[in-house]
Amino acid sequence: MDPATRLRNSFITGLFLVAPLAVTVFVLQIAFEWVTRTIRPVVRQVQPFLATTLNYSGDLVLIAQVISALLIAVAITFAGYLASKSIGQRLFGGFERGIRLIPLVRTIYFGVRQVSESLTESTESYDRVVLVEYPRERHWMLGFVTNESPGSVNRATDEELYTVFVPHSPNPTVGKLMMVAEEEMWELDMSVRRGFRMIVTTGLSAEDMEDDLPEGVID
């Protein structure tokens, strides 16, 4: 692979890594500043009440910021509740149809959505959580079995393989798709949700996994 292609691939990988976080922070910052500016006059109007009744004479900007954060949290919670109802599904369905028309945005949006759903609810997209020995001996990566390999792959290798998705950490929207034989992967007693949380948090949410690991991983 020539240096230009390697740089291009690295740039694209980095873009998909930081774009979801950057977009989220950007949108929340705009929303926070707009709500704060909107409610600041209201807070200023109740300043005499706070001073006389609660004997509070602190920074009113801080009060406005706290209220703004609470309002945004309530709005996000309400949007999530609405999305679980039929009317919300119709509204968000139209929004997502519009997102599908924007190439780069749709890739980021639906990738992040897939990860979010896997963290908050059970999913049938992944069959089980496994360990695969990659990229070399005694180096293990967490993977998710997605399906049996296509017949053409099994015939070409003369083996019965499975497709295993090995996500990158902490951004599991990108990763590697591997074809692995049953005897070359070790199934873990771990839910898909917990596996994704472990990847997103770079292992900070992992509990004691010693009993789950294949023989030889821990001496």
C-alpha positions in Angstrom: 0.0 0.0 0.0 1.5 3.3 -1.1 1.9 6.2 1.5 -0.9 8.3 -0.1 -3.4 5.5 0.1 -2.3 4.7 3.7 -2.8 8.4 4.7 -6.2 8.5 3.0 -7.3 5.4 4.8 -6.0 6.7 8.1 -7.8 10.0 7.6 -11.1 8.3 6.8 -10.7 6.0 9.9 -10.0 9.0 12.1 -12.9 10.9 10.7 -15.3 8.1 11.5 -13.8 7.9 15.0 -14.1 11.6 15.9 -17.1 12.6 13.8 -19.9 11.2 16.0 -18.5 12.7 19.2 -17.7 16.0 17.5 -21.3 16.3 16.1 -22.8 15.4 19.5 -20.7 17.9 21.4 -21.4 20.6 18.7 -25.2 20.1 18.8 -25.4 19.9 22.6 -23.2 23.1 22.9 -25.5 25.0 20.5 -28.6 23.8 22.3 -27.2 24.6 25.7 -26.2 28.2 24.7 -29.5 28.8 23.0 -31.6 27.6 26.0 -29.4 29.6 28.4 -29.9 32.8 26.5 -33.6 32.2 26.3 -34.2 31.6 30.0 -31.8 34.1 31.3 -34.3 37.0 31.2 -36.8 34.7 33.1 -34.2 34.0 35.7 -33.4 37.7 35.9 -37.1 38.4 36.6 -37.2 36.0 39.5 -34.0 37.4 41.1 -35.9 39.6 43.6 -37.9 36.5 44.7 -34.8 34.5 45.2 -33.2 37.3 47.1 -36.1 37.9 49.5 -37.6 34.5 49.9 -34.6 32.1 49.6 -32.0 34.7 50.6 -30.0 33.7 47.5 -27.8 36.3 45.8 -25.4 34.1 43.9 -24.5 34.0 40.2 -27.7 34.1 38.1 -25.8 32.9 35.0 -25.0 29.7 36.9 -28.7 29.2 37.7 -29.5 29.7 34.1 -26.9 27.1 33.0 -28.1 24.5 35.5 -31.7 25.0 34.4 -30.6 24.7 30.8 -28.8 21.5 31.4 -31.9 20.1 33.2 -34.2 21.2 30.3 -32.0 19.5 27.7 -31.8 16.3 29.7 -35.6 16.3 30.0 -36.0 17.0 26.2 -33.6 14.1 25.3 -35.5 11.8 27.7 -38.9 12.8 26.2 -37.5 12.3 22.6 -36.4 8.8 23.6 -39.9 8.1 25.1 -41.6 9.5 22.0 -39.5 7.4 19.7 -40.8 4.2 21.4 -44.4 5.2 20.5 -46.1 4.8 17.2 -46.4 8.6 16.5 -42.7 9.1 17.4 -41.7 6.2 15.1 -43.6 7.9 12.2 -41.9 11.2 12.9 -38.4 9.8 13.3 -39.1 7.6 10.3 -39.5 10.6 8.1 -36.4 12.2 9.6 -34.3 9.1 8.9 -35.5 8.9 5.3 -34.1 12.4 4.9 -30.8 11.4 6.5 -30.5 8.5 4.1 -30.1 11.1 1.2 -26.9 12.5 2.7 -24.0 10.1 2.0 -21.5 10.8 4.8 -24.1 11.9 7.4 -26.1 8.7 6.9 -23.1 6.5 7.4 -22.2 8.2 10.7 -25.8 8.5 11.9 -26.8 4.9 11.3 -23.5 3.6 12.6 -23.8 5.5 15.9 -27.5 4.4 16.1 -26.6 0.8 15.7 -24.1 1.0 18.5 -26.5 3.0 20.8 -29.2 0.4 20.3 -26.8 -2.4 21.2 -25.9 -0.6 24.4 -29.4 0.0 25.5 -31.4 -3.0 24.4 -31.0 -6.6 23.4 -30.2 -7.2 19.8 -30.5 -10.1 17.4 -27.8 -8.7 15.1 -25.1 -10.6 16.9 -25.3 -14.2 17.9 -22.7 -14.5 20.6 -19.5 -12.9 22.1 -16.2 -14.7 21.4 -12.5 -14.3 21.7 -10.3 -14.7 18.6 -6.5 -14.9 18.6 -5.5 -11.8 16.6 -3.2 -10.3 15.3 -0.8 -13.0 16.6 -0.5 -15.7 19.2 -1.5 -14.9 22.7 -3.1 -11.6 21.6 -6.9 -11.8 22.0 -9.6 -9.6 20.6 -13.3 -9.5 21.5 -15.6 -10.3 18.6 -19.2 -10.9 17.8 -20.5 -13.8 15.7 -22.9 -12.4 13.1 -23.7 -15.4 10.9 -22.4 -18.5 9.2 -20.0 -17.7 6.3 -21.4 -17.8 2.8 -21.3 -21.2 1.0 -18.7 -19.9 -1.5 -16.3 -19.1 1.4 -16.8 -22.5 3.0 -16.2 -24.3 -0.4 -13.1 -22.2 -1.1 -11.5 -23.0 2.3 -13.0 -26.5 2.6 -14.0 -25.5 6.2 -17.2 -24.5 8.0 -16.5 -20.9 9.0 -18.4 -18.2 10.8 -18.4 -14.4 10.2 -17.0 -12.6 13.2 -17.1 -8.8 13.6 -14.1 -7.5 15.6 -14.9 -3.9 16.6 -12.3 -1.2 17.2 -12.2 0.4 20.7 -13.5 2.9 21.7 -15.4 3.3 18.4 -17.2 0.0 17.6 -18.8 1.5 14.4 -15.6 0.4 12.6 -13.7 -2.9 12.8 -12.7 -6.0 11.0 -14.8 -8.8 9.5 -13.2 -12.1 9.9 -14.0 -15.6 8.8 -13.2 -17.9 11.7 -13.6 -21.7 12.3 -15.6 -22.8 15.4 -12.5 -24.4 17.0 -10.5 -21.2 16.6 -12.8 -19.0 18.6 -13.8 -19.2 22.3 -17.3 -18.3 23.3 -17.7 -16.2 26.4 -20.4 -16.2 29.0 -21.1 -12.6 28.2 -24.0 -10.7 26.8 -23.7 -8.7 23.6 -24.6 -5.5 25.5 -21.9 -6.1 28.1 -19.4 -6.8 25.3 -20.1 -3.5 23.6 -19.9 -1.6 26.8 -16.5 -3.1 27.4 -15.3 -2.0 24.0 -16.8 1.5 24.2 -15.3 2.1 27.7 -11.9 0.6 26.7 -12.3 -2.1 29.3 -13.2 0.2 32.2 -16.6 -1.5 32.6 -15.2 -5.1 32.5 -15.8 -7.3 35.5 -13.6 -10.3 36.4 -13.5 -12.4 33.1 -10.9 -15.0 34.3 -13.5 -17.8 34.2 -14.5 -16.9 30.7 -11.1 -16.9 29.1 -9.8 -19.9 27.1 -7.0 -22.0 28.6 -3.6 -20.4 28.2 -4.7 -16.7 28.2 -3.9 -16.3 31.8 -0.9 -18.2 33.2 
